[in-house]
Amino acid sequence: MTATPAATPAATPFVPVVRSLLETDLYKFSMWQALLHWHPGAQTEYEFRCRNKPAYPLAELKDEVERQLDHLCTMSFTEEELAYLRSLRYIKSDFVDFLTVFRFQRKFITVTTEGDELAIHAIGPQVHVMGFEIFVLYIVNELYFRRFDQAAALAEGRRRLDAKIAALKEFGRQPMQRNPFEFSDFGVRRRFSAAWHDEVVQRLAAEVPEFFKGTSNVYLAMRHKIHPIGTMAHEYMQSFQAFGVRLRDFQKAALEDWVQEFRGDLGTALTDVVGMDAFLRDFDLYFAKLFDGLRHDSGDPVVWGEKAIAHYVKLRIDPNTKRLVFSDGLDLDKAISLYRHFADRITTGFGIGTWLTNDLGIQPLNIVMKLVRCNGQSVAKLSDSPGKTMSKDETFLAYLRQVFEIQPAA
């Protein structure tokens, strides 16, 4: 299906994109709680970026984005939402008390343009600005895709969703391996629209519950009584590069604070802030026993998984007692291929985003909003996929590579 957007629309009635402050990734709440408890005074900067070429300039969305952010900053958590968060055993009561009075502050986020590009910066106390990320991303996404033919896109999306569900049912008739095949929706930031996200999650939960195990979208988890999924993201680990510990020790400090905060819950560690090899040098027997498993988000997933299994074996830990979660650009074929490769040796899980919530025949946006500064200094991710490295400070990147013995990508 090819699709072209309509011309810039005339003024239309305001239709909010954000339905609930609960409608964000679960790991935003887990990181938010940990950082509020351990580093409440951190000052940060987050930067929006589009990594691919959109069908029309994102700068055209500036005024609409501004209006949506104005609306976001009027919203509060409802009593029902706060009660749901209190029901999650790893969410602490004082954090929910904080959320009862929380509102996003408009003064902390700005929207400008740089030529055809949209420039969005959130600057301020981390516990007040870190939450903007997911909302900004799906606000931009939904505004962008509103300009396309909705009926045609949804018809194509439903055709593709039918095919996915049929393929999963066919897969279910085949012999399974030692460990089960399980996947979750990780697509809130990438979705075509809120209504489409709802439809996808409802159908997967109803039609393939043996495989579909939850969603990162906390609002939909509450609404549809399914499991909320998530632990930590790169911003949590990156923040520790500026928290006063020796740079060489930032990963260990981040993991230690996480262990102390959650005491056995949310035990999946993210490995690619400075690459898998550097991560495993810090992920010793202590952490390997305390964390349930690892999450892959860049680099060759087979190479990554083999390194993880070899590391567990070296530490004399049975890999079948651990879990590998894959979440980098997955579709069903990739997930099943990885399952076939690993599932007799270790438990696997798959977080699937764009392929679930924005596979409607229109080229998706590749947009991110990443932490770039903390406490007045640069922070960075040295991804195993060079295109995902995020920092404009080449001096700091060089220093980070030197400290962790990482060769620059060719």
C-alpha positions in Angstrom: 0.0 0.0 0.0 1.3 3.4 -0.9 0.0 6.4 0.9 0.5 10.1 0.6 -0.7 12.6 3.2 -3.3 15.2 2.6 -2.3 18.8 2.3 -1.8 20.8 5.5 -5.3 20.7 7.1 -7.3 23.8 7.8 -8.0 24.6 11.5 -10.0 21.7 13.0 -11.6 21.2 16.4 -9.0 20.2 19.0 -9.0 16.4 19.6 -6.7 15.4 22.5 -4.1 12.6 21.7 -3.3 11.8 25.3 -6.2 10.0 27.1 -4.6 9.3 30.5 -1.4 10.0 32.3 -1.3 6.3 32.9 -0.9 5.7 29.1 2.8 5.4 29.0 5.4 2.6 29.3 5.5 0.7 32.6 9.3 1.3 32.8 8.6 5.0 33.0 7.0 4.5 36.4 9.6 2.0 37.6 12.5 4.3 36.7 10.6 7.4 38.0 10.1 5.8 41.4 13.8 4.6 41.6 15.1 8.1 40.6 12.7 9.9 42.9 13.9 7.8 45.8 17.6 7.7 45.1 18.4 10.9 43.0 15.5 13.3 43.4 17.6 16.4 42.7 18.9 15.4 39.3 18.7 18.1 36.5 18.4 16.8 33.0 17.9 17.6 29.3 15.9 15.4 26.8 16.0 15.9 23.1 13.6 14.8 20.4 15.0 13.5 17.1 13.6 11.9 13.9 16.0 9.4 12.4 14.3 8.9 9.0 12.8 11.1 6.4 9.0 11.7 6.9 6.5 12.0 4.1 6.1 15.7 4.9 8.1 18.1 7.2 7.5 17.5 10.9 8.0 21.2 11.4 4.4 21.6 10.0 3.2 19.9 13.2 4.6 22.5 15.6 1.4 24.4 16.4 -0.5 21.2 16.9 2.1 19.7 19.1 2.1 22.9 21.2 -1.6 22.6 21.7 -1.4 18.9 22.7 1.4 19.7 25.2 -0.7 22.5 26.7 -3.5 19.9 27.2 -1.1 17.3 28.7 0.0 19.8 31.3 -3.6 20.2 32.5 -4.0 16.5 33.2 -3.8 14.7 36.6 -4.0 11.0 37.6 -7.5 9.8 38.5 -8.3 8.0 41.6 -8.9 4.8 39.6 -5.5 5.1 38.0 -3.8 5.8 41.4 -5.5 2.8 42.9 -4.3 0.6 40.0 -0.7 1.7 40.6 -1.0 1.0 44.3 -2.1 -2.6 43.3 1.2 -3.3 41.7 3.4 -4.7 44.5 6.6 -3.0 43.3 5.1 0.5 43.2 5.5 2.1 46.7 2.9 4.1 48.4 5.0 7.3 48.8 5.5 7.3 45.0 1.8 7.1 44.4 1.3 9.9 46.9 3.7 12.0 44.8 1.7 11.2 41.7 -1.5 12.4 43.4 -0.3 16.0 43.1 1.9 15.6 40.0 1.3 17.7 36.9 3.6 18.2 34.0 5.0 21.8 33.9 4.7 23.5 30.5 7.7 25.7 31.3 10.0 22.7 31.2 9.3 21.7 27.5 9.8 23.8 24.4 8.9 23.2 20.7 10.7 24.9 17.9 11.7 24.2 14.3 15.0 23.9 12.6 14.2 24.1 8.9 11.9 21.3 8.1 12.7 19.5 11.4 10.8 19.6 14.6 12.9 20.4 17.7 11.6 19.5 21.1 13.6 19.9 24.3 12.6 19.0 27.9 14.9 20.6 30.4 14.5 20.6 34.2 14.4 18.4 37.3 14.5 14.8 36.1 11.5 13.7 38.1 9.5 16.5 36.4 10.7 16.1 32.8 11.5 12.4 32.3 7.8 11.5 31.8 7.4 13.7 28.7 9.2 11.3 26.4 6.5 8.7 25.6 3.8 11.3 25.4 5.8 13.5 23.0 6.5 10.5 20.8 3.0 9.3 20.4 1.6 12.8 20.2 3.9 13.5 17.2 3.1 10.0 15.7 -0.7 10.4 15.9 -0.7 14.0 14.6 1.5 12.9 11.7 -0.7 9.9 10.8 -3.9 11.9 11.1 -3.1 13.4 7.7 -3.2 10.1 5.9 -6.3 8.3 4.6 -7.6 6.7 7.9 -10.1 4.3 6.3 -7.5 2.9 3.9 -4.8 2.6 6.5 -7.1 0.8 9.0 -8.4 -1.6 6.4 -4.8 -2.5 5.5 -3.9 -2.7 9.2 -6.8 -5.1 9.9 -5.8 -7.3 7.0 -2.3 -7.5 8.3 -3.4 -8.1 11.8 -5.6 -10.9 10.6 -2.6 -12.5 8.9 -0.5 -12.2 12.1 -3.1 -13.9 14.2 -3.6 -16.6 11.6 0.2 -17.2 11.5 0.4 -17.3 15.4 -2.4 -19.9 15.4 -0.6 -22.0 12.8 2.6 -21.7 14.8 0.7 -22.9 17.9 -0.1 -26.2 16.1 3.6 -26.9 15.8 5.7 -28.6 18.5 7.0 -26.1 21.1 10.5 -26.2 22.5 11.6 -26.6 26.1 10.6 -23.1 27.0 7.3 -21.4 25.8 7.0 -18.7 23.2 5.7 -15.5 24.7 5.5 -11.9 23.4 4.2 -8.5 24.5 3.2 -5.2 23.0 5.9 -2.6 23.3 4.4 -0.2 20.8 2.8 2.7 22.6 5.4 5.2 21.5 5.2 4.0 17.9 1.5 3.6 17.4 -0.6 4.8 14.5 -3.3 6.0 16.9 -4.8 5.3 20.3 -7.9 3.6 18.8 -5.8 1.3 16.7 -3.6 0.4 19.7 -6.7 -0.5 21.6 -7.9 -2.7 18.8 -4.6 -4.6 18.4 -4.2 -5.3 22.1 -7.8 -6.5 22.5 -7.7 -8.8 19.6 -4.3 -10.4 20.6 -5.5 -10.9 24.2 -8.7 -12.5 23.0 -7.4 -14.6 20.1 -3.9 -15.7 21.0 -3.7 -15.5 24.8 -1.3 -18.5 24.9 1.3 -16.3 23.3 0.4 -12.7 24.0 1.4 -12.0 27.6 0.9 -8.3 28.2 1.6 -4.7 27.2 4.0 -2.0 28.2 1.0 0.4 28.0 -0.1 0.7 31.7 -3.4 2.3 30.8 -4.3 -0.6 28.4 -3.1 -3.1 31.0 -5.5 -1.6 33.5 -8.4 -1.2 31.0 -8.2 -4.7 29.6 -7.0 -6.6 32.7 -3.8 -7.8 31.2 -0.2 -7.8 32.6 1.8 -4.6 32.4 5.3 -5.3 31.1 8.6 -3.4 31.6 11.6 -2.8 33.8 14.3 -0.1 32.8 15.4 1.9 29.8 18.6 3.5 28.7 17.9 6.8 30.5 18.1 5.1 33.9 21.5 3.6 33.2 22.8 6.8 31.5 21.9 9.0 34.4 24.4 7.3 36.6 27.2 8.6 34.3 26.5 11.9 36.1 25.6 10.8 39.6 29.0 11.2 41.2 30.3 7.7 40.9 33.4 6.9 39.0 32.4 6.6 35.3 33.9 3.1 35.1 31.4 2.1 37.9 28.2 3.7 36.6 26.6 0.4 35.4 27.3 -1.3 38.7 25.9 1.7 40.7 22.7 1.7 38.6 22.2 -2.0 38.9 22.8 -1.9 42.7 20.3 0.9 43.2 17.7 -1.0 41.2 18.2 -4.1 43.3 17.8 -2.1 46.5 14.7 -0.3 45.1 12.8 -3.4 43.9 14.1 -6.2 46.0 13.7 -8.9 43.4 10.8 -7.5 41.3 11.4 -6.1 37.8 14.5 -8.1 37.4 15.4 -7.7 33.7 18.6 -5.7 33.1 19.3 -3.6 30.0 22.7 -4.4 28.5 23.5 -2.0 25.7 24.2 1.4 27.2 27.9 0.9 26.5 27.7 -2.4 24.6 27.2 -6.0 25.7 30.9 -6.8 26.3 31.4 -3.9 28.6 28.1 -4.8 30.4 29.1 -8.4 31.0 32.4 -7.3 32.6 30.2 -5.6 35.2 27.5 -8.2 35.4 29.3 -10.5 37.8 28.0 -13.4 39.8 26.3 -11.1 42.4 24.1 -9.4 39.7 23.7 -12.5 37.6 22.0 -14.2 40.6 19.9 -11.2 41.6 18.5 -10.3 38.1 16.1 -12.7 36.4 17.5 -11.9 32.9 18.7 -9.5 30.3 17.1 -7.3 27.6 18.4 -6.9 24.1 17.9 -3.6 22.2 20.7 -3.3 19.7 23.3 -5.3 17.7 23.0 -8.8 16.3 20.5 -10.6 18.6 22.0 -14.1 18.0 25.5 -12.9 18.9 24.1 -11.1 21.9 22.2 -14.1 23.1 25.1 -16.5 22.7 27.2 -14.1 24.8 24.6 -14.0 27.5 24.3 -17.8 27.7 28.1 -18.3 27.7 28.3 -15.7 30.5 25.8 -17.6 32.6 27.6 -20.9 32.0 30.9 -19.3 32.9 29.4 -18.2 36.2 28.0 -21.8 36.7 24.4 -20.6 36.5 21.9 -22.8 34.6 20.7 -20.6 31.6 17.3 -22.2 31.8 16.7 -20.4 35.1 17.2 -17.1 33.3 15.4 -15.1 30.6 16.4 -13.2 27.5 14.0 -10.5 26.3 14.4 -9.3 22.7 13.0 -5.9 21.8 14.9 -4.5 18.9 12.9 -4.0 15.7 11.1 -7.3 15.9 8.4 -8.8 13.8 6.8 -12.2 14.2 9.3 -14.0 11.8 12.3 -12.6 13.7 10.8 -13.5 17.0 10.0 -17.0 16.1 13.5 -17.5 14.5 15.1 -16.3 17.7 12.8 -18.5 19.8 13.8 -21.5 17.7 17.5 -20.7 18.2 17.4 -20.2 21.9 14.4 -21.7 23.6 15.8 -25.1 24.3 18.6 -23.5 26.3 17.1 -20.4 28.0 13.7 -18.8 28.5 12.9 -16.1 25.9 10.5 -13.2 25.7 9.8 -10.8 22.9 8.7 -7.1 23.1 7.3 -6.1 19.7 6.5 -2.5 18.9 6.1 -1.0 15.4 5.1 -4.2 13.8 2.1 -4.5 16.1 0.9 -0.9 16.5 2.0 0.8 13.3 2.0 -1.8 10.5 -0.7 -0.3 8.3 1.1 0.1 5.0 2.5 3.6 5.7 6.2 4.1 6.4 6.5 4.6 10.2 8.4 7.4 11.7 11.7 6.5 13.5 11.5 9.1 16.3 13.2 9.1 19.7 13.4 11.5 22.7 16.6 10.7 24.6 18.4 11.9 27.7 21.5 13.9 26.5 22.6 15.8 29.7 22.3 15.2 33.4 23.5 17.4 36.2 25.3 19.8 33.8 27.3 17.2 31.9 26.8 15.0 28.8 25.6 11.5 29.0 25.6 9.0 26.2 24.6 5.6 24.9 27.3 3.7 23.0 25.0 1.2 21.3 25.9 -2.1 19.7 24.1 -0.6 16.6 26.1 2.5 15.7 23.0 4.3 14.3 21.5 4.3 17.8 24.4 6.0 19.5 23.0 9.1 21.1 25.2 12.1 22.0 26.4 15.3 20.3 29.4 15.5 22.6 32.2 13.8 20.7 34.7 14.5 23.5 32.6 12.6 26.0 31.9 9.8 23.6 35.7 9.4 23.1 36.2 9.4 26.9 33.5 6.8 27.4 35.0 4.5 24.7 38.4 4.8 26.4 37.1 4.0 29.8 35.2 0.9 28.6 37.7 -0.1 26.0 35.4 0.2 23.1 36.7 0.7 19.6 34.8 3.3 17.5 32.6 1.8 14.7 34.2 1.7 11.4 
